Amino acid sequence: MKSNTSFNSENYNSLLQAFLETHEGANKLALSNNRLKGLNNWLEGRFKGLEDELLKMETDFDHLKRIYKASSDFDSNKPTNCENCVVLQKKVNYLITIAPKLSMGTANLNAILDLRTVFLKKLALDINVVFKESKRNLAVSLKLMSNNFHLS
């Protein structure tokens, strides 16, 4: 009976060891499986988002294609039905013709402002000289007046 018990004990220990190893491996697989499920869920969400973005871009591209086709079909010599387009075209033509004049006007204005600055500096110098001269003349006249006052 002892040999039978010993055999059962050894058998039980080996079975227990095998069970624990299998359980540990199962836990590792469960953790790995959970991590991969989370990653899979994230990838599915990202894929759905990219599909939606692609659909939006295709719609935008088709819209831009229609706009480009409409603009390339536009002939400036062909009369248009849009009154606003005619007004805008006249304004564009006017701006194209006036632009060189405005740039020349800017250059002329800068030249005039430079001359004005030179003139104002010269005027300030002249005023300063006149002020000094009038100050000297005033001093001379005051001296003459005081001399005349004492004489009388």
C-alpha atoms as an extended CHARMM CRD file, in Angstrom:
* protein
*
       152  EXT
         1         1  MET       CA              0.0000000000        0.0000000000        0.0000000000  PROA      1               0.0000000000
         2         2  LYS       CA              2.8690000000        2.2890000000        0.6750000000  PROA      2               0.0000000000
         3         3  SER       CA              4.1980000000        1.9270000000       -2.8040000000  PROA      3               0.0000000000
         4         4  ASN       CA              0.8060000000        2.7690000000       -4.1440000000  PROA      4               0.0000000000
         5         5  THR       CA              0.6780000000        5.9150000000       -1.9750000000  PROA      5               0.0000000000
         6         6  SER       CA              4.1410000000        6.9120000000       -2.9850000000  PROA      6               0.0000000000
         7         7  PHE       CA              3.2570000000        6.4510000000       -6.6060000000  PROA      7               0.0000000000
         8         8  ASN       CA              0.1240000000        8.5180000000       -6.1870000000  PROA      8               0.0000000000
         9         9  SER       CA              2.0650000000       11.2490000000       -4.3720000000  PROA      9               0.0000000000
        10        10  GLU       CA              4.7280000000       11.3950000000       -7.0730000000  PROA      10              0.0000000000
        11        11  ASN       CA              2.0720000000       11.2590000000       -9.7300000000  PROA      11              0.0000000000
        12        12  TYR       CA              0.1020000000       14.0110000000       -7.9630000000  PROA      12              0.0000000000
        13        13  ASN       CA              3.2060000000       16.2460000000       -7.6410000000  PROA      13              0.0000000000
        14        14  SER       CA              4.0940000000       15.8540000000      -11.2960000000  PROA      14              0.0000000000
        15        15  LEU       CA              0.4950000000       16.4950000000      -12.3240000000  PROA      15              0.0000000000
        16        16  LEU       CA              0.3780000000       19.5580000000      -10.0330000000  PROA      16              0.0000000000
        17        17  GLN       CA              3.6380000000       20.8800000000      -11.5080000000  PROA      17              0.0000000000
        18        18  ALA       CA              2.3220000000       20.3480000000      -15.0500000000  PROA      18              0.0000000000
        19        19  PHE       CA             -0.9370000000       22.0920000000      -14.1090000000  PROA      19              0.0000000000
        20        20  LEU       CA              0.9110000000       25.0860000000      -12.6150000000  PROA      20              0.0000000000
        21        21  GLU       CA              3.1150000000       25.4310000000      -15.7010000000  PROA      21              0.0000000000
        22        22  THR       CA              0.0820000000       25.1630000000      -17.9650000000  PROA      22              0.0000000000
        23        23  HSD       CA             -1.8090000000       27.6970000000      -15.8330000000  PROA      23              0.0000000000
        24        24  GLU       CA              1.1340000000       30.1310000000      -15.9530000000  PROA      24              0.0000000000
        25        25  GLY       CA              1.3270000000       29.7260000000      -19.7390000000  PROA      25              0.0000000000
        26        26  ALA       CA             -2.4450000000       30.2710000000      -20.0080000000  PROA      26              0.0000000000
        27        27  ASN       CA             -2.1790000000       33.4860000000      -17.9430000000  PROA      27              0.0000000000
        28        28  LYS       CA              0.6120000000       34.7650000000      -20.2170000000  PROA      28              0.0000000000
        29        29  LEU       CA             -1.5070000000       33.9510000000      -23.2600000000  PROA      29              0.0000000000
        30        30  ALA       CA             -4.5310000000       35.7130000000      -21.7190000000  PROA      30              0.0000000000
        31        31  LEU       CA             -2.4700000000       38.8690000000      -21.0480000000  PROA      31              0.0000000000
        32        32  SER       CA             -1.0420000000       38.7700000000      -24.5540000000  PROA      32              0.0000000000
        33        33  ASN       CA             -4.5140000000       38.1780000000      -25.9850000000  PROA      33              0.0000000000
        34        34  ASN       CA             -5.9760000000       41.1460000000      -24.0480000000  PROA      34              0.0000000000
        35        35  ARG       CA             -3.1450000000       43.4180000000      -25.2240000000  PROA      35              0.0000000000
        36        36  LEU       CA             -3.6310000000       42.3170000000      -28.8190000000  PROA      36              0.0000000000
        37        37  LYS       CA             -7.4180000000       42.8000000000      -28.5480000000  PROA      37              0.0000000000
        38        38  GLY       CA             -6.8330000000       46.3820000000      -27.3690000000  PROA      38              0.0000000000
        39        39  LEU       CA             -4.3970000000       46.9690000000      -30.2080000000  PROA      39              0.0000000000
        40        40  ASN       CA             -6.8380000000       45.3990000000      -32.6680000000  PROA      40              0.0000000000
        41        41  ASN       CA             -9.6680000000       47.6600000000      -31.4170000000  PROA      41              0.0000000000
        42        42  TRP       CA             -7.4460000000       50.7340000000      -31.7770000000  PROA      42              0.0000000000
        43        43  LEU       CA             -6.4190000000       49.6780000000      -35.3080000000  PROA      43              0.0000000000
        44        44  GLU       CA            -10.0480000000       49.0780000000      -36.3060000000  PROA      44              0.0000000000
        45        45  GLY       CA            -10.9800000000       52.5690000000      -35.0450000000  PROA      45              0.0000000000
        46        46  ARG       CA             -8.0210000000       54.1200000000      -36.8380000000  PROA      46              0.0000000000
        47        47  PHE       CA             -8.8970000000       52.2390000000      -40.0240000000  PROA      47              0.0000000000
        48        48  LYS       CA            -12.5050000000       53.4770000000      -39.8290000000  PROA      48              0.0000000000
        49        49  GLY       CA            -11.2570000000       57.0350000000      -39.3030000000  PROA      49              0.0000000000
        50        50  LEU       CA             -8.9370000000       56.7650000000      -42.3050000000  PROA      50              0.0000000000
        51        51  GLU       CA            -11.7610000000       55.3770000000      -44.4530000000  PROA      51              0.0000000000
        52        52  ASP       CA            -13.9640000000       58.3610000000      -43.4630000000  PROA      52              0.0000000000
        53        53  GLU       CA            -11.1120000000       60.7720000000      -44.1860000000  PROA      53              0.0000000000
        54        54  LEU       CA            -10.5220000000       59.1410000000      -47.5840000000  PROA      54              0.0000000000
        55        55  LEU       CA            -14.2070000000       59.4590000000      -48.4460000000  PROA      55              0.0000000000
        56        56  LYS       CA            -14.1660000000       63.1480000000      -47.4560000000  PROA      56              0.0000000000
        57        57  MET       CA            -11.0290000000       63.7390000000      -49.5370000000  PROA      57              0.0000000000
        58        58  GLU       CA            -12.5700000000       62.0080000000      -52.5470000000  PROA      58              0.0000000000
        59        59  THR       CA            -15.6280000000       64.2590000000      -52.2100000000  PROA      59              0.0000000000
        60        60  ASP       CA            -13.4170000000       67.3590000000      -51.9080000000  PROA      60              0.0000000000
        61        61  PHE       CA            -11.3430000000       66.2150000000      -54.8870000000  PROA      61              0.0000000000
        62        62  ASP       CA            -14.4550000000       65.7240000000      -57.0270000000  PROA      62              0.0000000000
        63        63  HSD       CA            -15.6650000000       69.1790000000      -56.0050000000  PROA      63              0.0000000000
        64        64  LEU       CA            -12.3120000000       70.7540000000      -56.9100000000  PROA      64              0.0000000000
        65        65  LYS       CA            -12.2750000000       68.8530000000      -60.1880000000  PROA      65              0.0000000000
        66        66  ARG       CA            -15.6910000000       70.3190000000      -61.0690000000  PROA      66              0.0000000000
        67        67  ILE       CA            -14.4830000000       73.8240000000      -60.1430000000  PROA      67              0.0000000000
        68        68  TYR       CA            -11.3270000000       73.4110000000      -62.2340000000  PROA      68              0.0000000000
        69        69  LYS       CA            -13.3220000000       72.0960000000      -65.1920000000  PROA      69              0.0000000000
        70        70  ALA       CA            -15.7310000000       75.0280000000      -64.9240000000  PROA      70              0.0000000000
        71        71  SER       CA            -12.8580000000       77.5240000000      -64.7270000000  PROA      71              0.0000000000
        72        72  SER       CA            -10.9510000000       75.9540000000      -67.6250000000  PROA      72              0.0000000000
        73        73  ASP       CA            -14.1200000000       76.0530000000      -69.7340000000  PROA      73              0.0000000000
        74        74  PHE       CA            -14.3840000000       79.7800000000      -69.0020000000  PROA      74              0.0000000000
        75        75  ASP       CA            -13.4650000000       81.9190000000      -71.9940000000  PROA      75              0.0000000000
        76        76  SER       CA            -12.8610000000       85.6020000000      -71.2470000000  PROA      76              0.0000000000
        77        77  ASN       CA            -13.9960000000       86.5690000000      -74.7750000000  PROA      77              0.0000000000
        78        78  LYS       CA            -17.2940000000       84.7570000000      -74.3250000000  PROA      78              0.0000000000
        79        79  PRO       CA            -20.0550000000       86.9350000000      -72.8180000000  PROA      79              0.0000000000
        80        80  THR       CA            -21.1400000000       85.9130000000      -69.3670000000  PROA      80              0.0000000000
        81        81  ASN       CA            -24.5700000000       86.0350000000      -67.8390000000  PROA      81              0.0000000000
        82        82  CYS       CA            -23.2630000000       87.0850000000      -64.4510000000  PROA      82              0.0000000000
        83        83  GLU       CA            -23.4890000000       90.8780000000      -63.9280000000  PROA      83              0.0000000000
        84        84  ASN       CA            -21.1870000000       90.6750000000      -60.9300000000  PROA      84              0.0000000000
        85        85  CYS       CA            -18.5400000000       88.9290000000      -63.0760000000  PROA      85              0.0000000000
        86        86  VAL       CA            -18.6530000000       91.7850000000      -65.6000000000  PROA      86              0.0000000000
        87        87  VAL       CA            -18.2820000000       94.4040000000      -62.8700000000  PROA      87              0.0000000000
        88        88  LEU       CA            -15.4190000000       92.5000000000      -61.2870000000  PROA      88              0.0000000000
        89        89  GLN       CA            -13.7090000000       92.0770000000      -64.6670000000  PROA      89              0.0000000000
        90        90  LYS       CA            -13.9160000000       95.8560000000      -65.2480000000  PROA      90              0.0000000000
        91        91  LYS       CA            -12.4360000000       96.4920000000      -61.8020000000  PROA      91              0.0000000000
        92        92  VAL       CA             -9.5980000000       94.0490000000      -62.4890000000  PROA      92              0.0000000000
        93        93  ASN       CA             -8.8360000000       95.7220000000      -65.8380000000  PROA      93              0.0000000000
        94        94  TYR       CA             -8.8610000000       99.1410000000      -64.1560000000  PROA      94              0.0000000000
        95        95  LEU       CA             -6.5010000000       97.9410000000      -61.4340000000  PROA      95              0.0000000000
        96        96  ILE       CA             -4.1730000000       96.4330000000      -64.0290000000  PROA      96              0.0000000000
        97        97  THR       CA             -3.9700000000       99.7480000000      -65.8910000000  PROA      97              0.0000000000
        98        98  ILE       CA             -3.5930000000      101.8990000000      -62.7650000000  PROA      98              0.0000000000
        99        99  ALA       CA             -0.9740000000       99.7560000000      -60.9920000000  PROA      99              0.0000000000
       100       100  PRO       CA              2.0740000000      101.0950000000      -62.9320000000  PROA      100             0.0000000000
       101       101  LYS       CA              0.8730000000      104.6680000000      -62.4050000000  PROA      101             0.0000000000
       102       102  LEU       CA              0.5540000000      104.0720000000      -58.6870000000  PROA      102             0.0000000000
       103       103  SER       CA              4.0550000000      102.6590000000      -58.4240000000  PROA      103             0.0000000000
       104       104  MET       CA              5.4290000000      105.6400000000      -60.3680000000  PROA      104             0.0000000000
       105       105  GLY       CA              3.3760000000      107.9080000000      -58.1070000000  PROA      105             0.0000000000
       106       106  THR       CA              4.9210000000      106.2800000000      -55.0570000000  PROA      106             0.0000000000
       107       107  ALA       CA              8.4060000000      106.9370000000      -56.3830000000  PROA      107             0.0000000000
       108       108  ASN       CA              7.4740000000      110.5660000000      -57.1460000000  PROA      108             0.0000000000
       109       109  LEU       CA              5.9420000000      111.0060000000      -53.6960000000  PROA      109             0.0000000000
       110       110  ASN       CA              9.0960000000      109.6650000000      -52.0520000000  PROA      110             0.0000000000
       111       111  ALA       CA             11.1960000000      112.1100000000      -54.0970000000  PROA      111             0.0000000000
       112       112  ILE       CA              8.9300000000      115.0310000000      -53.0890000000  PROA      112             0.0000000000
       113       113  LEU       CA              9.0740000000      114.0060000000      -49.4320000000  PROA      113             0.0000000000
       114       114  ASP       CA             12.8690000000      113.8590000000      -49.6150000000  PROA      114             0.0000000000
       115       115  LEU       CA             12.9580000000      117.3780000000      -51.1160000000  PROA      115             0.0000000000
       116       116  ARG       CA             10.5440000000      118.5930000000      -48.4220000000  PROA      116             0.0000000000
       117       117  THR       CA             12.8250000000      117.1710000000      -45.7290000000  PROA      117             0.0000000000
       118       118  VAL       CA             15.8370000000      118.9550000000      -47.2310000000  PROA      118             0.0000000000
       119       119  PHE       CA             13.8290000000      122.2030000000      -47.5090000000  PROA      119             0.0000000000
       120       120  LEU       CA             12.6000000000      121.9640000000      -43.8970000000  PROA      120             0.0000000000
       121       121  LYS       CA             16.1410000000      121.3740000000      -42.6430000000  PROA      121             0.0000000000
       122       122  LYS       CA             17.3700000000      124.4100000000      -44.6210000000  PROA      122             0.0000000000
       123       123  LEU       CA             14.4230000000      126.4600000000      -43.3570000000  PROA      123             0.0000000000
       124       124  ALA       CA             15.2050000000      125.4560000000      -39.7800000000  PROA      124             0.0000000000
       125       125  LEU       CA             18.8060000000      126.5750000000      -40.2920000000  PROA      125             0.0000000000
       126       126  ASP       CA             17.6450000000      129.8680000000      -41.8470000000  PROA      126             0.0000000000
       127       127  ILE       CA             15.2010000000      130.4780000000      -38.9820000000  PROA      127             0.0000000000
       128       128  ASN       CA             17.9370000000      129.7580000000      -36.4930000000  PROA      128             0.0000000000
       129       129  VAL       CA             20.2590000000      132.2450000000      -38.2250000000  PROA      129             0.0000000000
       130       130  VAL       CA             17.4800000000      134.8850000000      -38.4350000000  PROA      130             0.0000000000
       131       131  PHE       CA             16.6210000000      134.3070000000      -34.7850000000  PROA      131             0.0000000000
       132       132  LYS       CA             20.2490000000      134.7810000000      -33.7530000000  PROA      132             0.0000000000
       133       133  GLU       CA             20.4970000000      137.8950000000      -35.9610000000  PROA      133             0.0000000000
       134       134  SER       CA             17.2610000000      139.3590000000      -34.5680000000  PROA      134             0.0000000000
       135       135  LYS       CA             18.4250000000      138.6060000000      -31.0420000000  PROA      135             0.0000000000
       136       136  ARG       CA             21.6440000000      140.5100000000      -31.7500000000  PROA      136             0.0000000000
       137       137  ASN       CA             19.6920000000      143.3880000000      -33.3640000000  PROA      137             0.0000000000
       138       138  LEU       CA             17.3520000000      143.5000000000      -30.3780000000  PROA      138             0.0000000000
       139       139  ALA       CA             20.3040000000      143.6990000000      -28.0280000000  PROA      139             0.0000000000
       140       140  VAL       CA             21.8100000000      146.5330000000      -30.0960000000  PROA      140             0.0000000000
       141       141  SER       CA             18.5040000000      148.4300000000      -30.2030000000  PROA      141             0.0000000000
       142       142  LEU       CA             17.9810000000      148.0010000000      -26.4670000000  PROA      142             0.0000000000
       143       143  LYS       CA             21.4800000000      149.3240000000      -25.8830000000  PROA      143             0.0000000000
       144       144  LEU       CA             20.8030000000      152.3070000000      -28.1340000000  PROA      144             0.0000000000
       145       145  MET       CA             17.4940000000      152.9640000000      -26.3950000000  PROA      145             0.0000000000
       146       146  SER       CA             19.0900000000      152.8520000000      -22.9870000000  PROA      146             0.0000000000
       147       147  ASN       CA             21.8400000000      155.2140000000      -24.1640000000  PROA      147             0.0000000000
       148       148  ASN       CA             19.2220000000      157.6170000000      -25.5660000000  PROA      148             0.0000000000
       149       149  PHE       CA             17.1930000000      157.3840000000      -22.3510000000  PROA      149             0.0000000000
       150       150  HSD       CA             20.1660000000      158.3380000000      -20.1990000000  PROA      150             0.0000000000
       151       151  LEU       CA             21.0850000000      161.2480000000      -22.4280000000  PROA      151             0.0000000000
       152       152  SER       CA             17.7850000000      163.0150000000      -22.1670000000  PROA      152             0.0000000000
